Amino acid sequence: MSAHDQLGALELQPIAARVLHEALERGTNHAWLLTGEPGAGTLEAVAAIARATLCPAGTGSDGCDTCERVDRHVHPDLCWVKPEGFDLRVEQIHEVAARATRRPFEGHAQVIVLEDADSLDSTNAESGNALLKMLEEPPGNVVFVLLARRPARMLATLRSRSIEIRLPPLPDETIAAALAARPTTTTAPLDNATLVGWARGDLARALDLRAGGDAFERTTLARALSGALATGQRRPAEVARALAERCEAVGAQAEATAEAAIEAELERTPEKEAKRHRNDKSADGMAARVRRSGRRARVSELQALIDDMSAWYLDLMAIANGVTDHICRAGTTAELEPIAASPLGPRAVAAIDALEECALRARTNNADLNLLLPALCAELASLAEGRVRSRRTISGGARTPQGYDLALG
Ligand SMILES: [Zn+2]
């Protein structure tokens, strides 16, 4: 097998890769917007932009020490900003502004990556406008890379100041070929067709599923709980508790990681300053930062579970409507057929609506997962029993978790 067979997710996106490389060759762009899932090529695109910007030879593909450190995310002029809570906070944008006016550590430029830039929406306009100011009058040689899964939410002014590269979900055939090009010695926990279906166009997710990692555990749980709820094998309260427990475990882990990271940061600051930060009870203090990290992880986990549950209902809807050939995945049909023939079949679209609404509510600041989840599960159980009528019909424009229009005609 040649090295060519193992293409990264970005090379599997020929249109996006071409637009990106042409824009990089033209140079001088200081703001990029990369839209799509991380495993559909977004992360490789960030690396390509950062290498092209920071590489002393200017090629970004010469495998030099700089390029290599960019790929490992250990270059000091590559700065990566993630929201601590849900949104990029205005304090974080001010920190970015301060950093952008300082000189690069090593070379002639710096790259600042902002994750979840779609949190810069109309409800978070203060942060968005602070960033906009920098994009309008870029300080020195700084390249901003904004990452967004749902760019439509973003402030339009930010979007229009950036070169947008779209990285849509990869086609199933592409994921299947990419998996085949990366042989594995371990036995995959799923057959290939199921694996590809569950990956939903995300190569990183496909690889994680195959390795039995986090994505595998989460997806298996979400699908099993959906099935148990639909068939009445488990009560809504039990399913809600199982979902909440998984989110709680992930949140607690994130809090521990955040606390360790802040402590490591404080080791490098003067003792007096470190002590002040540890005891600071304000929104900038250590306790609040740790809490925000936990909350973000809990709700992100819930959103990932909801995406997986929606995918299960989508398969169900496909079977109920007889379009199994291009939506439903091998391996799941036998399990779903009897459920599709039950009262839930025609109501699957309402279940997807309920899930989407729950995911949206979970993002608001004072949403309590311990209230949201029992309500969600009770509604899903009612749909399974045929007690709730469908909220909207398929012709009303159902969407998949990836935002595709489901024109089932
Ligand atoms: Zn280089």
Residues whose N, C-alpha, C, O or C-beta is under 5 A from the ligand:
A	BS01	ZN	C55 P56 G60 S61 D62 G63 C64 T66 C67
